[in-house]
């Protein structure tokens, strides 16, 4: 993957973040999502790729979509063919309520190497590099937690598990508490939560729970860049979700297959880019400044080199034609 593409992708996530950032706290999650989609789609038109969206926005949210199968980029004959996974605004509820950890995110890999995950739920477990090879999604919760504690040279009472605050996780939460670990609950945004396991300063040691399968693939791309580990299993919760699985070739016999990191992201040449929309533990959100300026912070990861870069930028909102057009549409 051409490393110069990384900066081009940063411009795409920056545009999405700037387009939807003005909706923070306004209670308009669909409008914010539409602004992010419009900004990302428009910015992609200047990127020198022949991209196909294989992970788009989820129908579970009834959201405006960068739809699966959509072609993005300049799409010239000599452009590199790539798979694209996007979430123009991960955390629509977060931005609508003015809460932290909303991000705009893209993963990119060579064509045919990102899992075409159905729009359903997925059981997931993820850890950082130090605990790689020691987790088992089918194993007992206690065994996984003790393995992580040992790998990190921590007392079991000092291990922090991040898990989404949902009724479906209440039994899991009770089991984690019985073992004695610390728990950090989050409301929305499980891409940011999963990749937090790979950053030591977040204090997060292991991610567990059930969330969106498309978000699982995006998170897996970042975790692969950082040398961590993730496993997943499709977890359809209704007949409709099972039908979505079957439409993509996941019948009842193989829907329970354990998906390793290499199943989720087959290539070792992956780019992952995210820009903060609201302030979070990993990234600062969009800050609007005087004189029609705004500041963003992004992270760029490249699996081939293991490089992780943080990009701070100040934008002139009146001098970027793509931004001007998108922002004018969403006043």
N, C-alpha and C positions, 0 to 999 in steps of 0.2 A: 504494500500500500504506500503510495507516494506520500512522504511526510509533509509535503507542501499542502496536501489536502486538509491537513489538520487545522490550519489557520482559516481555510475557506469554510470549514464546518463550524468553527467558532463564530464566524460572522453570521451563520445561519441561526445558531442557538441564541446569539446576542439579539438578533432581530426579533425572534419569537418572544424573548424575555421582555424586551423594550416595548413590544406591541401590546403585551397583556399586563405589564406591571402597573399601569395606571388604574387597573380594576381592583387593586388590593383593598380589601375591606368593604367593597361596594355591594356585596351580596349577589353578584351577577356572574356565576360560575360559567354559564354557557357562553355569555358574551366574551368573557376573558379567554375561554378556550378557543372561540372562533377567531379572536384577534391573534392569538399565538399561532394558530393554524395558518391564517392568512399571511402573517409575517414570515413564517418558516417556508411556506410554499413559494412565496415570491423570492426569498433569498436563495433558495435552492436553484432557481433558474439561472443563476450566475456561476454555479459550481461546475467545474469541468469533469463531469462523470456521466455515465449512462446508468442511472440508479433505478432500482425497482423497490418500492416499499413492500417489505415482507411482514413487518410488524407496524401496524398503524394504530390509530386511536381505537379504543375498545367500544363495542356496541353496548357493553354492560352499562356505560354511562350515558347512552343515547347522545353521544357527543358529535360535533362536527368532525369529519375525518380527513386526514391524509390517508386515503383509502388503500387497502392492500391491493397491490398490482399497479398502483399509480407510478408512472415514470417521472423521475425528477432529475434535474441537472440539465446541462446543455445538450446531452444526448447526441453528440456528433459521432460519426462513424468510428473515429479513432479514440473515443473516450473509453476509459476503463469501465467494464461492467461490474456493478457492485450490488450487494444486498444492503438495504437501508432499514433500520429499526428506529422509529421515532415516537416520542411523546412530547408534543409541542408545549404542553403544560401538565407536568406530573404534579398533581395536587390541586385540582380545580377547586375543591372545597377549601383548601388551605388559603388560596389567594382570595377567594370570596369572603372568607372570615378574617382576613388579615393575619393569618397564622404563619409560623416559620416553615422552612424546608420545601417550598414550591420551587421547582426547577424546570428548565427546558432542556431536553436531552436527545441525543442522536448516537446510535452505534452504526458502524459501517464495516463491512467485510467483503471479501471477494464473492462474486455471484455463486449462489448455491451453498453457502457455508453458515448462514444463520437459520436456526430452526424456524420453520413456518408454524408457529404455535397457534392453536385455535383460540378464539376469544372465550376462554373459560377460566376456571380457577386452577391453581397449581399449588401443591404442597412443596415447600422449599426449606432448605437448610443451607446456610452459608457461613464461612469462616475466613479469616485472614491467612496469610502465608504460613505463620508459625504453627497453625493447626491443620494444615493441608494434609490430606491422606488419613485423617483420624476420625472423620465423621461418617455416619451411615444413616441415611434418611429412614431406613426401615428398622434401625436399631432402637433400643429403649432410650427414652429421654435422658434418664440418669447416666447411662453409659456414655452418651455423647457429651454431656456436660462435664463429666469427670475426665474424659479424654482431653477436652479443651483446657480444663484447669491444669492438667498435667503438662500439656504442651506449652502453656503460657507461664508455667511455674507460679501458679496462683492457688491460694486457698479456694475451695469450692464456693465459700461465702463471698469471695471477691469477684467471681465471674459475673459478667453482665450480659443478659440476654435481651435482645430487642425483639419486640413482638407487637403486632397490630392489635389495637384495642377493639376487639370484635367478640360477640357472643360465641362464635365458633371456636374461639381459643380459650374459653374459660377452663376447660379440663386441662389443657396444656399448661395454662398459667398456674393452676393448682399444683400440678406435678412439679413444675420448676420451683415453686415456693417450698414444696416438701423437701426437695433436694437441698435447698438453702441458697440458691443463686439470687443475685439481684436481678430485677426486671425493669426494663425501660419500655414503657408503652408509647406507641405513636398512633396518631389518628388516621393519617393518609400519607401516601408517598412511599411505597415499599422499595422503589429503586434506590433512593437515597439511604433508606434504612439498611438495605442489604450491603451496599458498598461501604457503609460506615465500619463494617467489621475489618476492613483492610487498612483503616487509618487509626493508628495507635492512639492519637490524641483525642479521638471521639469517646474513648472509654468503652466502646462496644466490642464484645468478644465473639458473639454468635447470634445469627439471625435464624429464627424459626417461625413457622406458621404457614398459613394458606393465603395466597393473594392471586393477582392476575397472572395468567401464563405469559401474555405478551410482555409484561413488565419483568417477568423472570428472565426472558431472553436478553433484554436490555441490560439488566443488572449483571447477568453472566458475562456479557462483553466487557464490562468494567472490571469485574473480578478477575477475568482472564488476564487483562492488562496488568493487574497488580499482583498476580501470582497467588491468589487465594483459591478457595474451592467452593463450589456450589453444586448441589444436587437438587433435582426436582422430580415430581410425579404429577401428571395431569390429575385433576380432582374435580370432574364435572359434578355440579350440584343439582342438576335438573335434567329432564329428558331433552330440553332444548339445547343445553350445553353439550350433552352427549351427541346430539345430532351434528353440532358444530365440529366435534372431534372426528366423527365418522366422515364428514365431508372432506376432511384433510387426511384421511387414511388411518385414523386412530380408531380401530374397532374395539369391542369390549375385551378382546383377548390381549391386546397390547397397550391399552390405555394406562395400565398399572406399571408399565415399564419404568425403571429408575433411569432418569436422564442425567448423565454426568455432564461436567462442564464442557467436554469435547462433543457431546451430543447437542448441547444447546448452542455452542459456537465451535464449529469444526475447524476453522482456520486459526493459525497462530499469527496472523497478520490482521489485527483488528484496531480500529480507531474508536474511541469513546470520547464524547464531548458533552459537557453540561454547563449551563449558565444559570446562576441563581436568579430567581424571580423575587422571592421574599427571603429575608435573612435566615440562614440555617447554620448548623454546626460545621458543615463542609464549605459552604459558599455564602458570601454576602449577597443580599438581594439587590435589585435595581434601586439606585438612589437618584432622585431627580434634583438637579442643581439649577442655579440661576443661569440666565441668558440661554435658555433652551438647550441645556446640556444634561447628560445623564451618565452615571458611572455604573459599570457592570463588573462582575467577577466570574470567571469561567475556569473549568479544569479540562485539560486535554490529556488523554492517555493513548499510548501506542504500545501494543503488546509486543511487537517485533523487537523493540529496544528496551521496553520496560520503563520508558520515560513518562514522568508525570509532570505536567507544567500547569501552573496557575497563571491566568492571564487577566490582568486588571486593565480596564479600558475606560476612557472618557469619550463620549460620543456627542457630536453636534447634531442634534435632531433635525435641524433645518438644512443640513448639507448632505444628507444621505437620501437619495431619491427613493430607494426602496422603503426606508423608514417613513419618509414624508408621506408616501402614498398609503401605507398601511395605517399610520396614525391618523391621517385625515379621515379614513374610512371608519375609525373607531373612536370618534370623539364623544 
